[in-house]
Amino acid sequence: MTRQYHPLTAHRLQAGARFHLPGQDPEHVRIDSPALAVMTDLRRIPAATIDLEAPLDAANRFMIRRGVRLLLVTDDERQVLGLITANDVLGEKPVKFALERGIKRQDIRVADIMSPRERLEVLLYADLVQAEVGHVVATLKHSGRQHALVIDLNGNGEAQTVRGIFSASQIARQLGIAIQTTEVAQTFAEIGAALGH
């Protein structure tokens, strides 16, 4: 038996109508909401990427323009070589690197400051299907990180594809809690206190 589909009711667009910007109105969640409700799904939202040899200041400008605090560092074949965060760019890492090398800040490249692929820990998408926001919060708190990458595995479990990203600041916004600092441990201590946990 074939299913019958009926046309939806059409309406007129009113004067003054605007369009949504990604992340403009984050969905409010609770600590027991599904974990995937707070994941940035790269199947829906294009990944923010940058080249290994890009100047550090270009990474900062790109993060500001995209409204993100993490960029995947990739090559021409879309392979993930590492990541760089706003904390990496704006923290003490660039200053220390410039002093050690005797170079100017504007000569620092993304490759000099990024976290390389071999140092990255990732979460499996399959493990998150039944998880709740609280599991993600606990994971970020335990690792002391602001972000977590989520991967899919291919059929034989060998090849990995970055599927999504968890961001501590995005989760805090969706929980409806103001964050006073970018320090993860303090951020989640504040979340726990505000939630009464």
HUDABEL-V843004 format. One record per pair of residues at least 6 apart in sequence whose C-alpha atoms are under 6 Angstrom apart, sorted by the first residue. I is the first residue (numbers start at 1). J is the second residue. If there is no record, write none. Layout:
I|J, I|J
This chain:
26|174, 27|174, 28|174, 28|175, 29|174, 29|175, 30|175, 31|133, 31|134, 32|132, 32|133, 33|132, 33|133, 34|132, 34|133, 35|131, 35|132, 35|133, 39|165, 39|166, 40|164, 40|165, 41|164, 42|163, 42|164, 48|71, 49|71, 49|72, 49|73, 50|73, 51|73, 51|74, 52|73, 52|110, 52|111, 53|109, 53|110, 54|109, 54|110, 55|109, 55|110, 56|108, 56|109, 56|110, 63|69, 69|85, 69|86, 70|84, 70|85, 71|83, 71|84, 72|83, 73|80, 73|81, 73|82, 73|83, 74|80, 74|81, 81|117, 82|115, 82|116, 82|117, 83|114, 83|115, 84|114, 98|104, 98|105, 122|149, 122|150, 123|150, 124|150, 124|151, 125|150, 125|151, 125|152, 141|185, 144|184, 146|168, 146|184, 147|166, 147|167, 148|165, 148|166, 149|165, 150|162, 150|163, 150|164, 150|165, 151|161, 151|162, 151|163, 152|160, 152|161, 152|163, 153|159, 153|160
